[in-house]
Amino acid sequence: MKRSRLTKLSLAVAVTTTLVGCGGGGGGSEPAPTPIDFDQSFVSGADKGVIGLTGTFGNPDDVTITQTPDIGVSLASVSNSRIELSVPDLDRPVTTVLQITLDVDGREVTKQVSLLANNSDAEADVEKARTAIEQGSSLLFLEQDAALYTFFIDYAYLAKAINHSEKQALLSEFDPEAEATFSNLQVSLRELNSVLEDYQSAEAGEDRLRVAIEGVESAISDHSIYGVQRLDAISEYTEILVPGFVDSEIEFDERLGIWSAYTKGSYYGDVIDNQFVARAAFEPIEPLIQDELSQSLTCEVL
């Protein structure tokens, strides 16, 4: 009897094993669903345009977007593995956090994406403001005019048009820091720096930024008159080396992206391949008027 029971039990185990192996003894497992995800957790782009998001998902049946803060981003289009977002016209750069819910084949998944929308209309204003702040010290101390002033005085001394004591007296007369316009420009630059920071953190709009830029432009113009006056006062020495030298007020040169009294327009030269090239008459002072970085070259020129 023991032998018979063992035989029957072995047969039952063998049959069961065969059924399971053929799929007849247990339920088959479902394939894992395709993950739903985005390739980006952060995107940026200009306002008044479309920003795309790609990922691993089929053509969504529905897309829901919430945003904090709400800047009016809306759904532009959807397709397999891609959605496009429409960004409205903005007056400042804004970062918003998007909660995007995708419904794909009955499955809903919510993903978070940060979006930086830039204000394209104010890009040139931001560049002008940033450059004024970066060149702040140069503008305050009129370093380009100071370099030219020193150069002409040194040349007059070498040409024996003035003696050493006259040279020292003339050099001491160039002192823009003593002018009231120095303080006014200093205050305007500080205000611009503060407004630019507020603008970049979305606390100020483009209108406030432009008002601050206009204030700096006015202060630069007023302050640069001092440099014009000091160079006019030594015109008899400038004529020794550069006949026809006419000093100018400081302006922003969009072509080179600098504030300068000499590169804008075509009197002194022109911009070729993003480099200022002086006219033949002004070649002796070309290194001093090329850009704001060449204002310490007086000794090298001499």
C-alpha positions in Angstrom: 0.0 0.0 0.0 2.8 2.4 0.8 4.3 1.7 -2.6 1.0 2.4 -4.4 0.5 5.7 -2.6 4.0 6.8 -3.5 3.4 5.9 -7.1 0.1 7.9 -7.2 1.7 10.9 -5.5 4.6 10.9 -7.9 2.2 10.8 -10.8 0.1 13.7 -9.5 3.2 15.8 -9.0 4.4 15.0 -12.5 1.0 16.0 -14.1 0.9 19.2 -12.1 4.4 20.1 -13.2 3.5 19.5 -16.8 0.4 21.6 -16.6 2.2 24.6 -15.1 5.0 24.3 -17.6 2.4 24.5 -20.4 0.6 27.5 -18.9 -2.3 25.5 -17.7 -1.7 25.6 -14.0 -1.4 29.3 -13.3 -2.4 32.8 -14.5 0.0 34.7 -16.9 1.5 38.1 -15.7 0.6 41.4 -17.5 3.4 43.3 -19.3 4.7 46.3 -17.3 3.1 49.6 -18.6 5.4 52.0 -20.5 6.6 54.6 -18.0 5.3 58.1 -18.5 8.0 60.7 -18.0 9.5 63.9 -19.4 13.1 64.2 -20.6 13.4 67.7 -19.0 12.7 68.9 -15.5 13.7 72.5 -16.5 13.1 74.3 -19.8 13.6 78.0 -20.8 12.6 80.1 -23.8 11.4 83.4 -25.0 8.0 84.8 -24.4 5.5 85.1 -27.3 6.6 81.7 -28.6 6.4 77.9 -28.1 8.5 75.7 -25.8 8.5 72.0 -26.4 8.7 69.1 -23.9 9.7 65.6 -25.0 9.5 62.4 -23.1 8.4 58.7 -23.0 4.6 58.6 -23.5 2.1 58.0 -26.2 -0.3 60.5 -27.7 -2.0 61.8 -24.6 -5.8 61.6 -24.5 -5.8 64.6 -22.2 -3.3 67.1 -20.8 -4.0 69.3 -17.8 -1.6 72.1 -16.7 -1.5 74.1 -13.5 1.2 76.7 -12.9 2.6 78.6 -9.9 2.7 81.5 -10.4 0.1 81.6 -13.2 1.7 83.5 -16.1 -0.8 82.2 -18.7 1.2 79.3 -20.2 -1.2 77.2 -22.3 -1.1 74.0 -24.3 -0.3 74.5 -27.9 -0.2 71.0 -29.3 0.3 67.3 -28.4 1.7 64.3 -30.2 3.5 61.1 -29.4 6.3 61.8 -26.9 6.0 65.6 -27.3 3.8 68.5 -26.0 4.2 72.1 -26.9 3.5 75.0 -24.6 2.5 78.5 -25.6 4.1 81.3 -23.6 2.4 84.7 -23.6 3.9 88.2 -23.9 5.6 89.1 -20.6 7.2 92.3 -19.2 9.8 90.5 -17.2 11.6 87.1 -17.0 9.5 84.7 -14.9 10.1 81.2 -13.6 6.9 79.2 -13.1 6.5 75.7 -11.8 4.2 73.5 -14.0 2.3 70.5 -12.8 1.5 68.7 -16.0 -1.0 65.8 -15.8 -1.0 63.4 -18.8 -3.8 60.9 -19.5 -2.4 58.2 -21.7 -4.6 55.1 -22.3 -6.5 55.6 -19.1 -3.5 56.2 -17.0 -2.9 59.6 -15.3 0.5 60.7 -14.3 1.5 64.2 -13.0 5.0 65.5 -13.6 6.6 68.7 -12.4 8.6 70.9 -14.7 10.1 74.4 -14.1 9.9 76.8 -16.9 11.8 80.1 -17.3 10.1 82.5 -19.7 12.3 85.3 -20.8 11.1 88.8 -21.9 12.5 89.0 -25.4 11.5 92.7 -25.8 13.9 93.8 -23.1 17.0 91.8 -24.1 18.8 94.9 -25.5 17.9 96.9 -22.4 19.3 94.3 -20.1 22.6 94.2 -22.1 22.9 98.0 -22.0 22.2 98.0 -18.2 24.6 95.2 -17.4 27.3 96.8 -19.5 26.9 100.2 -17.7 27.2 98.5 -14.4 30.3 96.5 -15.5 31.9 99.6 -16.9 30.8 101.7 -13.9 34.3 102.5 -12.6 35.5 103.4 -16.0 32.6 105.7 -16.6 32.9 107.4 -13.2 36.6 108.1 -13.6 36.3 108.8 -17.4 39.1 106.4 -17.9 39.0 106.6 -21.7 39.3 110.4 -21.7 41.8 110.2 -18.9 44.0 107.8 -20.9 43.8 110.1 -23.9 44.4 113.2 -21.8 47.5 111.6 -20.2 48.7 110.4 -23.6 48.5 113.9 -25.2 50.2 115.6 -22.2 53.0 113.0 -22.2 53.5 113.4 -25.9 53.6 117.2 -25.6 56.3 116.8 -22.9 58.3 114.4 -25.1 57.9 116.9 -28.0 59.3 119.6 -25.6 56.2 121.6 -25.9 55.9 121.7 -22.1 58.3 121.2 -19.3 58.1 118.8 -16.4 56.4 121.1 -14.0 53.8 122.1 -16.6 53.2 118.5 -17.3 52.5 117.6 -13.7 50.2 120.6 -13.2 48.2 119.7 -16.3 47.9 116.1 -15.2 46.6 117.1 -11.8 43.8 119.1 -13.4 42.1 116.0 -14.6 40.0 115.0 -11.6 36.4 113.9 -12.5 35.8 112.6 -8.9 35.7 116.2 -7.7 32.7 117.0 -9.9 29.1 116.9 -8.7 28.3 114.8 -11.8 30.5 112.0 -10.4 28.2 111.6 -7.4 25.1 111.9 -9.6 26.3 109.1 -11.9 27.3 107.0 -8.9 23.8 107.2 -7.5 22.2 106.4 -10.9 24.4 103.3 -11.3 23.5 102.1 -7.9 19.8 102.6 -8.7 20.2 100.8 -12.0 21.9 97.8 -10.4 19.1 97.5 -7.8 16.4 97.7 -10.5 18.2 95.2 -12.7 18.3 92.8 -9.8 14.6 93.3 -9.2 13.9 92.8 -12.9 15.8 89.6 -13.1 13.9 88.3 -10.0 10.6 89.3 -11.6 10.0 92.0 -9.0 10.2 94.8 -11.6 8.9 95.2 -15.1 10.6 96.4 -18.3 9.2 99.9 -17.9 10.9 100.5 -14.6 14.1 99.1 -16.0 14.0 101.5 -18.9 13.4 104.5 -16.6 16.5 103.5 -14.7 18.5 103.1 -17.9 17.4 106.6 -19.0 18.5 108.0 -15.7 22.0 106.5 -16.2 22.2 107.6 -19.8 21.5 111.2 -18.7 24.0 111.0 -15.9 26.7 109.6 -18.2 26.0 112.4 -20.7 26.3 115.1 -18.0 29.4 113.6 -16.5 31.2 113.0 -19.9 31.0 116.8 -20.5 33.9 117.1 -18.0 36.1 114.9 -20.1 35.2 116.9 -23.2 36.1 120.2 -21.5 39.4 118.9 -20.2 40.5 117.6 -23.6 39.3 120.9 -25.2 41.6 122.7 -22.7 44.7 120.9 -24.2 43.6 121.1 -27.8 46.9 122.8 -28.7 48.7 119.6 -27.7 46.3 117.2 -29.3 46.9 118.9 -32.6 50.6 118.1 -32.4 49.9 114.4 -32.9 46.3 114.1 -34.1 45.1 117.1 -36.2 41.3 117.1 -36.3 40.8 115.3 -33.0 37.4 116.1 -31.7 36.4 114.8 -28.3 32.9 113.4 -27.8 30.4 112.6 -25.2 30.0 109.0 -24.1 27.3 106.9 -25.7 26.4 103.2 -25.8 27.7 101.5 -29.0 25.3 98.6 -29.8 27.7 97.2 -32.4 30.5 96.6 -29.9 28.3 96.4 -26.8 30.3 99.1 -24.9 30.0 102.6 -23.6 32.4 104.8 -25.4 33.0 108.4 -26.6 34.8 107.4 -29.7 33.6 104.2 -31.4 30.0 105.2 -32.2 29.5 106.7 -35.6 32.2 106.8 -38.2 34.2 110.0 -37.4 37.1 108.1 -35.7 36.7 104.8 -37.6 34.3 101.9 -38.1 33.5 98.5 -36.8 34.8 95.7 -39.1 34.3 92.0 -38.0 33.3 93.1 -34.5 36.5 95.1 -34.1 36.9 98.9 -34.1 39.3 100.0 -36.8 40.4 103.7 -36.7 40.7 106.0 -39.7 44.2 106.7 -40.8 44.2 110.1 -39.1 43.5 108.5 -35.8 45.8 105.5 -36.0 48.2 107.0 -33.3 45.5 106.7 -30.7 43.7 103.6 -32.0 44.6 101.4 -29.0 43.1 104.0 -26.7 39.8 104.3 -28.5 39.1 100.8 -29.6 37.2 99.7 -26.5 36.9 100.1 -22.8 39.6 97.5 -22.1 42.4 99.5 -23.8 42.4 102.5 -21.5 45.5 101.4 -19.7 47.7 101.3 -22.7 49.1 104.8 -22.6 52.6 103.6 -21.7 52.6 101.0 -24.4 51.5 103.5 -27.0 54.2 105.9 -25.9 
